[in-house]
Amino acid sequence: MMKELVEYISKSIVSAPNDVKVTEETDSGGVVIKLEVNAEDKGRVIGKQGRVAEAMRTLLRVVATKEGTRVRLEIV
């Protein structure tokens, strides 16, 4: 659910949606979601002063809390 959410949001705001790659890993701290986008789209995903990235992290925290886990979003 969390991976699909990040993928949907990212593909909606970038100019090269085919370059969006989202991977989900589990470690001792919970779930780690890694988001890869085209270099030109990195600014769009992060947003001004990190607002878009922070909004995605907030949404992920809500989903993770419902599922009883922790989540981290990494933009690589």
C-alpha positions as CSV (number, residue, x, y, z in Angstrom):
1,M,0.0,0.0,0.0
2,M,2.7,2.5,0.9
3,K,4.9,1.7,-2.1
4,E,1.9,2.2,-4.4
5,L,1.0,5.5,-2.7
6,V,4.5,6.9,-3.3
7,E,4.5,5.7,-6.9
8,Y,1.1,7.2,-7.7
9,I,2.0,10.6,-6.2
10,S,5.5,10.7,-7.8
11,K,4.2,9.7,-11.3
12,S,1.6,12.4,-11.0
13,I,4.0,15.3,-10.5
14,V,7.1,14.4,-12.6
15,S,7.6,15.0,-16.3
16,A,9.1,11.6,-17.0
17,P,6.7,9.1,-15.2
18,N,8.4,6.1,-16.8
19,D,11.6,6.8,-14.9
20,V,10.0,6.6,-11.5
21,K,11.2,3.5,-9.5
22,V,10.0,2.7,-6.1
23,T,11.4,-0.1,-4.0
24,E,10.3,-1.2,-0.5
25,E,12.7,-2.8,2.0
26,T,12.2,-3.9,5.6
27,D,14.9,-3.4,8.2
28,S,15.1,-3.4,12.0
29,G,13.6,0.2,12.0
30,G,10.6,-0.7,9.9
31,V,9.9,-0.1,6.2
32,V,12.3,1.9,4.0
33,I,10.8,3.2,0.8
34,K,13.3,4.3,-1.8
35,L,12.2,6.6,-4.6
36,E,14.3,7.1,-7.7
37,V,13.3,9.7,-10.4
38,N,14.9,11.3,-13.4
39,A,17.5,13.8,-12.4
40,E,15.5,16.7,-13.9
41,D,12.5,15.7,-11.8
42,K,14.2,15.5,-8.4
43,G,13.3,19.1,-7.7
44,R,9.7,18.5,-8.4
45,V,9.6,15.5,-6.0
46,I,11.3,17.4,-3.2
47,G,9.4,20.6,-3.8
48,K,10.2,24.1,-2.5
49,Q,11.9,23.9,0.9
50,G,11.1,20.2,0.8
51,R,7.4,20.6,1.1
52,V,6.3,17.9,-1.4
53,A,8.7,15.4,0.1
54,E,7.5,16.3,3.7
55,A,3.9,15.9,2.6
56,M,4.6,12.4,1.2
57,R,6.4,11.5,4.4
58,T,3.4,12.7,6.4
59,L,1.0,10.5,4.4
60,L,3.3,7.5,4.8
61,R,3.4,8.0,8.5
62,V,-0.4,7.9,8.6
63,V,-0.6,4.7,6.6
64,A,2.3,3.2,8.7
65,T,0.5,4.1,12.0
66,K,-2.6,2.3,10.8
67,E,-0.5,-0.8,9.9
68,G,1.3,-0.6,13.2
69,T,4.8,-0.1,11.7
70,R,7.4,2.6,11.1
71,V,8.3,4.0,7.6
72,R,11.1,6.1,6.1
73,L,11.1,7.7,2.6
74,E,14.5,8.1,0.9
75,I,14.8,10.0,-2.3
76,V,17.9,8.7,-4.2
